[in-house]
Amino acid sequence: MRVFKFGGASVKDAAGVINILSVLKHTGFSETLIVVSAMGKTTNALEEVVKNYFDETPRYLEYLEKIKQNHYQIIAELFQQDSAQTKENINQLFEEIIIFLNNNKTKDYSLIYDQVVSLGELVSTTIISNYITSQGIKNRWLDARKCIKTDSYYRDANLDWEATQKSILKAADGNSTLISQGFIGSDSEGLTTTLGREGSDYSAAIFAYALDAESVTIWKDVPGVLNADPRVFKDTQLLRQISYREAIELAYYGASVIHPKTLQPLQRKEIPLFVKSFENPADDGTSVSKGKTLEPLVPCFILKKKSNPFETLLLRFFFYCGRKY
């Protein structure tokens, strides 16, 4: 089994969803589990819903309706005349959130946040699964909340690895193409939890670890891992290969291409990670694996903003320890 992860930038509109189909046709789609984030800036919009809900203004319902209509527009562009079933599926997901908010009695901000914000991933994967099915690719929509088992530390939940591995193996058994959500899981009470912002990469690594996957590919709007942020530095270079340790150091010091939590479970089972462009799937991108020397052998630069002297000293200490041991 391979694991693919597509972030919000890759599915921000109908063209992005269509491009996922193109990528799958290029790479093949059998024995593949696809992890998808919320579409575009949906998570930010859902955060506004939570904020308005706690401000006790009725505008949270207006925000929810606007988010739903934005997804309806994408559905209309994808399915044209055959969109009724998908719209019904999406409407049901929104109704579940509205019912929850209307009946909620708790003032726990983080708990409510997780129930609401998780809607983005559930909606995006439903649309993509239905669209790919309409294009002749048989797949199964997999609810990550039934697979990723966590504690109740909402907004940054800790994984129950043993329960998660059992759940994933059971859910994936006998399925060739699976589409699931990044970022979300559930606790022992069945309430939705999240793994922290930008946690979809981590979700992909969790699935890969449980399935002993042959590889993980993160599809992004960049050609791979660069030696510096192109928004800050000129003449950046693509790193064609890099070791787990060096990638972990880059992530720890602030490189944003790979989520820091993603690499450790992959390293434990020596599952290679590829970072590739969803715009140019034929390109090699970056390979992250065990014992690979940096190629090309060039300096890597990370700009730390608003760091204080203590933080700088601490970073240097960890850098020294990592190099030494």
N, C-alpha and C positions, 0 to 999 in steps of 0.2 A: 504494500500500500504506500502511495505517495501522499503527501499533504501539501496542498496549495493554500496560500493565504492572500486574499485580495482586500486591500484597505479601502477606506471611504473615498479617496481620490479616484480610485479605479472604477467605482460604481456610482459616481455622483449624478449621472443622468442616464437616459436610455442608451446613448451611444456607448457609454462605459459598459453597460450590461451586455450589449451586443458584442463588444470587444472581448468580454470574457469567453463568449462562445467561440470567437476566433482563436483565442489562446488555446482553448481546450481542443479545438480541431487540429491545431498545430502540434500540441504536445501529446495528444491522446487523452482520453478521459476515463478509461477503465482502471479499476483498482486505485481510485483517487478520492481522497476526502478533501473537500473544498471548504475552507473557513472564510467567512465574509464579515466585514464590518458594516456599520450603519452607513447609509448613503450620504456622501458629501458632508455637510455640516449638521446633520440631523441630531447628533448627540448634543451639540451646543444648543440647538433649538429646544430639545427636550429638557435641558437644564433650566431654560427659561420657564418652561411649564412648571417645574418643581418650585422655582423661586416665586412665581405668581401664586401658586397654590398656597404656599406658606405666608404670603402677603395677604392672603384671604381676599383676593380679587377674582372676579369671574373671568378675567382675561385668560386664565390658564386653559379654559375650554376653547377660546378663540385660537390660542396658539396650537392646541391639539388639532383643531379643524384645519388650520392652515398647513400643518405638517402632513395631515392625511391627504389634502388636496394636491400637495406637491407630489406625493407618491402616486396619486391617481393619474396625474399628468404623465408620469413616466410609464405607468401601466398602459395608458391610452396609446402612447407612441410605440410601445413594444408589441401589444397584442391587437391593436386596431379594432377589428370587429368581434374578437373573441376574448374580451376582457372581463366579462361579468363574474366568472368564478374567482378570479384573482382579486377583484375589487371586494367581493364578498369575504374572502379570506382576510384581507387587510382590514376591512371594516370590523370584523369580529375581534381582531387584536386590539384595535382602538377602543372598542366597546368594553373589553375586559379591563382596560386601564381606567376608563371613566367610572365603571361600576366600583372598582377598587377605591378610587379617590372619593367617590360619593359616600362610601360606607366605612371609610377609614376612621379609626378612633385614636391612633397613635400619633405622637408628635415627634417621633424619631425621624429626623431629617434624612439620615443616611439610609435607613430602611426604605423610606418612600422614594428616595432618589433611585435606588437600585430597581424598584418595581417599575418606575416610569421610564428611566433612561434605557433600560434593556429593550424597550419597544423598538428602537431603531434597528437592532440586529435581527430581531424576529421578523420585522417587515421586509427588510432588504433581502433576506435569504428566502422568504416566501415568494417574493416576486421573481428572483433569479431562478429558483427551483422550477417554478411554473413555466417560466419562459424557456428554459433549457428543455423541459419536457415537451413544450409545444414545437420545438425545433428538432424533435426526434431523438433526443438523448435521454434515455431512461435514467432516473436518479431517485434518491430518497432524501426527503427533508428530515434532518435529524435535530431534535431539540437538545441543545447543549446543556440545558438545565437538568436533563435526565442523565447526563454523562459526567459533567464537571461538578464534583461534590466538594463543598467547602464548609468552613465554620460560618458563624453569623457575624463576622466582622465586616459589615456592609461598607461598600465602596472600595475596599481593598482586602478582599477575603483571602484567607489562607487555605491552601488545597489539602484535602484528604486524599493522599496519593493512592492508597490501597483501594478505597471505595471507588475512586475515579477510574482507576485502571480496570477494575471488574466491570463497571458500568459501561465503559467505552467498548471493551471487548464483546460484551453481550449485545450492545446496540449495533455494532458494525458487522457482526457475524453474518456472512452470506451476502453482503451488499458490495456492489462493484463501484458505484459512483454515489458519494454522499455529499450533501451540502448542509453545513452547520454554521453556528454563530461563533464569532470571537467574543471575548470580553465578559461573557456571562456564565453563571453556574447556579447552583441552589444549595441551601443549607439543609439540615436534618428536618426542619419543619416544612420544607417544600417551598420556602420563600426564595425569590430570585436574589442572587448576589452578583456583584461584579468584581473583577480582578484588578481594578485600577485603570485610570485613563491610559489609552494606548495598549491595553492588555490583550488585544486580538492576536498579536504575534506570539504572546505567551500561550494563548489557547492552542494555536497551531502546534507549538512545541509539546504541549501536554498530550494532545491527540497522537502526535508522532511517537512520543515516549511509550504511551500505552499500547500502541499498535506495532511497536518495533518497525516503524516505517523505514523505507529505504532512503528517503530524503524529505526535506522540507524546502519549498520554494516560496519566498515572499515576493509577490509581484508589486512593483512600485512604479512611480512616475519618474524615477531616475534610473540610469543604466546599471547601477549596482552600488557598492560601497565605494565612496570616493575618499581621497586622502585629506579632504577638507570640505567645508560647507561652501558650495558654489555661490551662495548668496552673499558670502563674506569675502572669499578668496578668489582670485583670478587663476586661470590655467590649472584647475584641479585635474587630478589623474584618477582613472578607474583602477581600483585594486582588484586584480584578476583572481588572486587567491590570498587567503589570510588564515591564520590558525585560530582555534577557539580562544586561546588565551589572549591573543592580541585583540580579537574582536570584543572580548569581555572588557578589556582595558579601555578600548575606545568607547564602548557603551557606558562604562562606569564614569568616565571623564566627561561625558556629555554628548557623544555622537548620537544623533537621533534616528539613524536609518534602522537600527536593530534595537528592539526593546531589551533592556538589561536582563530581565528574567528569562528571556527566550533561550539564551545560549546554554545555560547550565544543564537543563535536562537533556538537551541534545548531546552535549559533551559527555555526559555520563554513559550514554549508549553509543557514542561515536556515530551519530546520525548526521550526515552532511547537510549543511544549509546553503541554499543558493538565494542570492538576491538579484532579481532580474527585472527588466523593464516590461510592463504589460503593453507598451507601445511597440516594442521590438522584441517579441518573444524568441526570435531565432538567435539573438545575440547571447553570448556566453554569460554576461553579468559577472558576479563575484561568487566564488566558492569559499565556504568556511568549513574547515575540517581539521582533523587531528594532525599535528606535526607539520603543517604546511608553512613554509617560509613565506614571508611577505613578498608578493610579486605584483608589480615591480617593487624593488627595494627603494622606497622613497620615504621622506619624512611625512608624518601625519600631524595635522594641526586641528586643534579644537579651541574655540574661543569661549572662555568662561566669563559670562556677564555677571556683574554685581557680586563678585566673590569677595569675601572678607579675608584678612590675613590668616585667621584661624583655619578657615576652610581650605585655603591654599596649602597651609602646612599639613593639614590632614590628608589632602589629596597626594601630596608629595610622599607622605609616610606610606600610604597604601600602594603607591606606585613602586616605591623602593621594596616593600615587602613582596609584592607580586613578582618583581624582577628577581629578587634574591631566592625566593622559595618556589 
